[in-house]
Amino acid sequence: MPGAWKCSWCHCASFAQGDAVVLATADAGRAVVVDTGPEPGPVADCLDRLAVRSVPLVIMSHLHADHIGGLAAVLAGRAVGGVAVGPARVPGWAWGDVSGDAARAGVPVVQLAAGQRLSWPGLTIEVLGPRPAEAQPRAGADGTEINNSSLVLRALTPAGRVLLTGDIELAAQADLLTARVDLTADILKVPHHGSRYSAPDFLDATRARVAVVSVGAGNRYGHPSPQTLGFLTRRGSQVLRTDTAGDSAIVPGAGGPRPVVRGHPRAPPHA
């Protein structure tokens, strides 16, 4: 899509496993970024292509390397208002990287919690999780505990409601369902790169028309799970995968959200 970008939701793919999402505001060149991928190049290139010059907030869903690796690149050469994190501070090295990158850029770090609501022209973000049971993983927590501490966000955009789930797994999904949190959305960022640890009840509760799987080509984890993809397809969701479609965008359409492939298919990396 040449010229001025008009996507409400853009996903920046990379050859490695990771997440980076750009949420447009109504102001030209201004967008909120959720996660920054595993490395600086892809997210920086994506923001440059979209002509994003101002980022009022960078939100880190959780502190795993494949979500925070491009933070310094987002902070470089753009007006950034703040870096937002959830309540977790593990692993310690990752918290040191995030807080250090923000300090060197002179950008404040703020904490988000369930129940908060953030607004900009044309964009509102509701913080739905983590729920209290998952909010504070212990020191030395394993990957599953850290995944379950992910911020869960719902963005209200002109293209529809977007549910951003970080890497939450079964326990965090169950907490949200038990708390009767409204999870309905038009567009779902499928949890944890489409892993098998997504409960059918959780996926069904979103009622998403479009499901985007952020997944690295040829990744060693076996993502996305055929079971997860099969369930989404059977329930009628249109599935987009970054390993086969590259960068993708969701734009407002006459009948609801309209996906547009923005990048090139990602072939498996060479050995």
N, C-alpha and C positions, 0 to 999 in steps of 0.2 A: 504494500500500500504506500505509494510515494506521496510526498507532500506532508502536510500536517497530520500527526497521528491522532486518531480518533477512538482508540480502543479504551474501554473502561477497565479492562483487565488484561494484562500482558504477562506472559510467562517466558522468562529467559532461560533457554535450555543450555546445557553444556555437554561436553563429551564425558564428563565425570558425573557421578551421582550427586544430586543436590537440588536445592530449591532456591528460586529467586522469582519474586512476583512484583509487578509494578501496577499500582492502582492509580489511575488518572484522577486528578481533580478537574474542576471546571476551568481552572486557570491554565492557560497555555504554558507548557514547559514545566509544570509543577506536578509532582506525583509522590505518593507514599510508596516506599519499598518495604516489602516483607521478605526477610531472609535475603542472603546475598550470594548463595552458591558456594562451591568449594574452592574457588580460585578467582582472582581478580579480573581476568580477561573477558570472559563471557558477559558478566553483568555490566562491566564498564562499556563494552561494545553495544550492548542492548540499550542502555540509557542514552548513549550517544546517538544511536539510530532513532530513538524516540525524541531526541532533542530535549531531554529532561535536564534542566539547569538548576532547579530548586527542588529540594526534598524536605518537606516540613518534618518528616519523621521516618527513621529507619527502624523497623520492628524486627527483632530477632526472636523467632518462635521458641528456640531453645539453643543450648550452647554445644551443638555438635559441629564438627569441622565442616561438614558438607552444607551447612546453613550459614556459617559465619566467615568463610574464607575470603569472600570478596568485599568485606566491609570497608577496608582501607580504600579500595578503588571507588566505592560509592562516595566516600567522604572527600575524595580528592577532586578539586576543581568545581565543586558544586556548593551552593548554599544549603546547608543541612541544619535543621532546627534542633534535632535531638536524636538520640539512639534509645529505643525502648526495649526493655527486657522483661521477662516474667520474674517470679520470685526466686527461681533456682539460680544458684551460683556455681554449679558443677557441670563439667569438670573444672578444676581450679585453673588449669593452664588456659582454657578457653575463655573463662571470665577475665583472666589477665590480658589476653589478646584483645577482647572487645573493649574493656575499659581503657586499655592503653591506647588503642586506635582512636577512641573517642577523645581522650585527653590530649593526644598529640594534635588532633584537628580542632581542639577548642570547642568541642560539642558536648553538651550535658548528657548524662545518662539518667533516664527516668524508669520507674517501675510501673508496669501495668498489672491490674488484677481484675478478676471476674466482676462484672457489674459496671465497669467504666464504659463511657461512650465518648468517642472523639469525632469531631466534625470539621470539615473544610468545605468550601463551595463545591457542590457536586459529589461529595464523598462523605459517608459516615461509617465509622468502624465501631462495632460493638464487641466488647471483650466477654466471651462466654466461658472461658476456662483458662487455666486449670481449676478444677474444683478443689476444695481444701485437702482432700485425701491424697492428691497427687502433687500438690503445689511445692512441697519442700523435700526433694529427694535427699537422702542422707549423704554425708561425705563418703566418697568411694562408691557411689551408686553405680549400678550397672547400666548398660545402654537402654534397657527397657524402662527402668525408673526415670532416666533422663528424658526419654521419648515421651513418657506419660506426663511429664511436667510442662509439655509444650503449651504455649499460648494458643488458644482456639479463638478465632476471630470470625465475625461475619461483617462483610463490607456491603453497604448499600450503595449501588452504582446505577447509572442510567441503563446499563445492560442487564441489570437484575441483581439479586442478592448472591453474594459470593461467600461460601464457607471455606475458610482456610484452617486446616487442621494440624499443621506441623507434622510431627511423626507420632501422634498419639496411637497407642495400641489398645488392647482389649480392656484393660482396667480403667483407663481414662474414658474410653467410649462408654463403658458401663456406668461410670459415675455421672456422665452427662445425661444418659438416658434415665437413670434412677432419679436424678434431680428434676426431670421433666423440662430440661432446657429446650427451648424452641430451636431446632436445628434445621428447619426448612430453608432451602436455598434453591436458586436456579442453577448455580454453578458450584461444583464441589472440587476442591483440590483434594484428591484422594489421599487419605492418611498414609504416611510412611512409604511413599514411593510405590503404592499399590501392593504392599506386602500381604501375606496371607493372614496377618493379624488385624483384620478388619471384620467386625461382626456384621453379618447380614442385617440385623435389626438396626444397627447404627446407619449403615449405608441407606437402608430403606427409609429411615426417619428423615433423611435430608430431602428426599423427593427431587433430587437434582436432575435437570434435563441434560446438562453437560457435565461430564466428569473428566478432569484433567489429571493425568498421571505424570508426575515429575520423576523421570527415571533415566539413568545413564545407560547408554548402549553397551551391551556386553558386560554388564556389572556382575560381580562375583557373588551377589546375594540371591540371584534368581528372581529379582523383581522385574516386572510385576507378576503377581501370582495369577495363574490361569483361573483359579477359583474366584478371586476377587473380580477379575475382568469379566468372567462369565456371569457372575451375579449382576454386575452393573449393566451388562448388555441385555440380560433377560428382563430386567426391570425397566428397560427402555431408555437408559441414559446413553447419550452419544459420548463415546470415549475418545479422548485425544491423548496421545502418548508422545512425550518429547523425544524419546529415542528413535521414533519413526517419522515424526512430523516436525521436529525441531521447535523453534520458538513458535508460540501460538498466541493469539489474541482473541478476546471476546468483545464484540461490538454490539451496540443496540441494533436490533432488527425489527422488522414490522411485526413479527409474531413472537418476539422474545429475544433472548440472547443468540447471537450469531457468531459461531467460531470462524476464525480466519487463520490459516497457517501462514506464519510470517517468516519462518526460517527454512532451512533445508533439512531433509531427513538426516538423522545422525547414524552413520554406519558404525559398526563395532570398531573399537580402536585396534590398531595393529599391535601384535605382541612385541 
